């Protein structure tokens, strides 16, 4: 990317880091306590490599390699114990075993890299597994509770991380105690891929008029260990479901307190049971719908119980409004203030039975990318055309 754009590689890294953090915020993902950068920990990575090199590593011309036979039960996390068929792993002449991996990659004499550092094995860069072991040990210790990652890391990256941890600690009981791998977001239509250049980005959804939290809800509707099929229809259905939730909550807030014949406590307990069962969020969502619709519970009590659900699901339901969910597509040629004014004009026209004028305003709005939702069952005045 740096070569293609003529920019400094550190500027490219900052650009994507900033974009990633902005996406996290848009998706209502809580900030971590720390956000350590691998490039700030290279000295510690070199020290880690030096500490395990004598017993667990060997040198090749292009760097320092980890001998996977020097730790017990290598690859137990994965379904296989070698890298056959794993496209991320290049064949390297001189490796003792197919699964051995680089601790340090020495830069080739004719290679000009903007990110490289000195080490006992020559100037170069750390292997991509090393940063995880070093930073997790520094900030979480030799033993910590949960390690997450994509399912594609289960076969190679995470087994290699475990092997490094075993080598450093001298024991198999080290690193994360629980590994949780999320499955893929898949596009069966085949329109989104890196090769086509149309890979899915959060901004692409926003540009089509979808709120980021509609995407979050779509994800919550599938179990994290199951594949999730992406389609614009599925995303649209999630946005409609989110709108229904927002509308229901707004209606409850407007209702006075009523004598209650039931408590929201059983719903809280069912929520706890669902998310405690391997984060079964698809089971938690219908429980939320049931709780909000349970007329035996006073409206203020239902709103109070919503806090527990929102803490777990992170959909922003305590503050999200109808207006928030009206995301204008990038192609829209009209702003929300103008939309509101034209809708007011249309209501006046309809009240005066001037249906020709009413239809003309509707057609004008449609041409500008606004779908007027007459008779919408959830009471939405309009939506962006996507």
N, C-alpha and C positions, 0 to 999 in steps of 0.2 A: 504493500500500500504506500509506503514511503517513497519507493522508487517511482511508482505510477503517478503519484501526485507531486513529486518534487519536494515533499515536506520532510522535516526531521522526524525520525522514528519516535522520538519521545513525544513530539506533538501529536502524532497519530495515536499513540497509546493513551494520551490524555483525552483526546477527542472521544475515543470509544469508551473510556472509563467514565467520562462525564455523561455520555449517552446512556450507558448502562445504569448509572445511579439515577438518572432522570426517569428511566423506565421503572426502576424499583419504586420510586416515589409515586408514579402514576398508577401503579398496580397496588398501592397501599401496603407494600412490604416493609416491615419495620427495619430500621437501620440496625446494623450490628453494633456491638459495643466497640469493636475495632474493625478497621478495614485495612489490614496490612498488605503491602505491596511486595511481590516477590523480589523486585529489583532493589529493595531496601535491605534484603537479607542474604545477599550473595556471599558476604564474608562468612556468615554462619553456615551456609551451604558448603563452602569450601572446608570449613572446620569439621563438619559432619562427615564429608567424604574422607578427610584425613583420618578420622577416628575409626572408620570401618574398613579402610582400604586394605590393611595388612591381612585381615582374616577373611574378608568377603569379596575382594575385588581383584581385577587383573587389568593390565595395560594393553591397549591396542594402539595402532598408529593414530586413530582418530579420537582417542580418549580413554577414560577409565570406565570399566564395565563391572557390573555386579554379577557374581556367580550365584545363580538361584539355588544351586544344590547345597549351599552352605547354611541354609536356614531350613527348619523343619516344616514339612507339609506346605511347600510353596504352592500358591494358587488355590488354596482351599475355598476361597471366596467365590472363585469362578467355576464355570462348568468344565473348563478344560485347563490344562497346565502348560500349554505352549501357545505360540503365537501363530499357528497355522491358520491361514485365512483372515488374519487380522490385518487390515490394510494400513493401519497406522504404524505398523512396525516394519521398517526396512530391513532387508537382509544385509548383514554385515560380515564380511570375510574375517575369519579368525575367532568368531564367538565360540566359546566352548559348548554352549547349549542354546537351542533356539530361543528359549525364554529369557536369556540374559539381557540386561538392559543397561543403558548408559547412565552413569552417575555424573560424568562430565564429558562434554563434547569439545574436543580441541578444534579450533578454527583451522581450516585448510590454508596452506601457504598463500594460495591465490585468492582467498576469500576476504572480502571487505565487509565486515559486519559493524553496524552502529552500536549494537549491544553485545559487548564481550568484556571479559574480566581476566585478570591474571590468576593462575592457580599452580599448584605443584605439577600438574599434568599438561601445562601449556596454557596459552591464552585461548579463551573460548567461553562457553556458557554451560550452566548446569543442565543436566537431564531434567525433563519436565516433571518427573515424579518427585524429585528431591525437595522442591519448594514446599510441598504439602507436609512432608515429614518434619521439616525444620520449623515451619511456622506453627504447626499444631502443637509440637513439643514446647515451643517457646511460650505460647499463649495459653495452652490448655493443659500441658503436662504430659507425662508418659502415658497416662490413662485418662480417657475422657469418654463421655457418654455416647454421643451420636455423631456419625459422619454421613453426610448425604452426597448425592451425585447422580448423574445420568446413568442409565443402565449400560451404556457403552463403556463406562469406566469399570464395570464389575469384572471384566475379563482380563485386563492388562494393567491399567493405571492403579487401581486400588490394591490388587495383589502385590504390585511392586512397591507401593507405599508401605504395605504391611511388612514386606520383606526387609525394607530399610529400617523400619522401626524395630523389628526383631534383632537385626544386626547391631543396632546401637544399644539397645537395652539388655541384650543377652537373654531375653526370655520371650516366649511365644505370647504371653499375656500382656500385651502392650498396645498402645494406640486406642482406637475406638472400640467400644464394647458392642455397639449396634450399628450396622451398616444399612442405610435405607436408599434404594435406587429407584428414581422415577423413570417411567417408560417414555416412549417418544410421542411427540405430536406428529401425526402423519397426515399427508395430503394425498388421498387416493386418486384425486383428479390429475395429479402429476404436474400441476401448473406452478407450484412453488418449489424451487430447487436452486442450489448455488450455481449450477451450470447454466440455468436459464437467466440468472441474474435477478429473478423475481422472488427471492427468498422472503419469507414472512418476517416482517418487523412490526413492532407495536405501532409505530407511526403510520404504517400502511393501514392498520385497522382504524385509527383515528381519522385518517384522511378519507376513509369511506363512510364516516359518520358514526362509528361505534365508540362507545365509552370504554376505556381500559378495564374498568371493573366488570363490564359484561364479559370480557375475555377471562378475567379471574373467575367469575361465576361458572363459565363454561368449563374451566379446568377443575373446579371443585365438584362438578357434576360427574366426573370420572374418578375412579380410584387412582392414586398416583402410580401404582404398579401396573396399571392397564394402559394400553395404547389409547390415545385420544385422537379421534379423527377430526381434522379441521375442515370446515366448509363454511361459506358465508351464511348458509341457511342455519347451521348449528349455532353460529355466533349470533345471528339475528334472533333465534329462539331464546338464547341466553339473555340477550338485551331485553326482550319482551318480559321474560321472567323477572329480571331485575326491576323493570318498570312497575310490574304488578306489586312487588315487595315494597317499593318506595311509595306507591299509591296507597297500599294497605296501611302502612305505618303512618302516613300523613293523616289518613282518615281516623285512625285510632287516637292520634294526638288531639284531634278536634272533639273527641267524645268525652263527656263528663265521666267522673268516677261513678261506678255502679256497684251495688252489693255483689260481692263475689261468693260463689258457691264452690269454687275450686281454686287451687294454688298452682302457680307455674312451676313449683318444685319438681314434680314428676318429669316435666319437659326438660328441666335442667339436668336431671339425672340421666335421661335418655340421651341428651347431647353428650354428656360425659362418657357414657358407655360407648357411643358411636365413635367418637374421636379417639378414645382409648383403645379401640379395636383396630390397630394399624391405620389410624387416621382415616376412618371410613366416612369421609365427608359426603359421599353420595347418600348415605343414610341420614346424615345430620340435617341436610337441607329440607326434606319433607317434614321432619320433626319441627323445624322452624315454621313452616307453613301451617302445620296443625296448631301450634301454640298461638300464632297470631290470629287464627280463625276461631279459637275456643272462646265462645261467648260466656262461658261459666266464669272466666277469669276477667277481672276488672281491666278496662283498657290501660290505666296507669301501671297495673301490675305486669301486663303484657309488654308494655314499653320498657319497664324496668328489667324484665327478663331478657329483652333484646340485647342488653349490654353484654351478657354472657355469650350469646351467639355471635355478636359482632366481634368480640375479642378473639374468638376462635376462627371465624370465617373471614374476617378482615374485609368485608364488603362496604364499609363506611355507611352502614344503614342508619346510624344515629344522626348523620349530618347530610347524607345524599338527598338531593331534591330533584323534582321533575326538570327544573331548568338545567341542572348539571348534566342530565342524561341527553339533552338535546345537543349533540355534537354536530357542528356544521362540517360537512365534507369539504375538503380542500377546494373542490370545484364550485362550491356554492357562491352565488353572486349577490348575496343579500345578507345583511346582518340581523341579529336577533331583535334589536330595537325596532327595525323596520318591519320585521315579521309581526311583532306584537301590535304595531300600529295598524298594519293592513288587516290583521285578524279582527281588531276592534272595528275597523270600517266594515268588514264583512258581517260582523254580528249586527251592526246597525242596519245594514242593507237587508239582512234576513228579517230583522224585527219589523222593518217597513215593508216587507214582502216584495222588495225589489230584487227578485231572484236573478234577473239578468246581470245586475251589478255584482251580486254575490258570486255568481258563476265566473264573471270576468276576473274578480279578485282571486278566486281559487286558481284559475288558469294562469294568472300572472305569477302567483306564488309557485305553482308547479314548474313554470319555465325557469324560475330562479333556484330550483332545487329544494322546494319545500312541499311536502305532502300534507294537505289539510285532512285531518282524520275525523270527518263527520261520523257520529255514531260509534266511535271507538269504545269497545266495552270497558276499557280501563280508564276512560276519560282523558286521554291524551289529546291536546288540541292540535298538535302537528308533530311531524318528524322529518328529519332530513331525508331526501331521496338518495339512495346509495346504489 
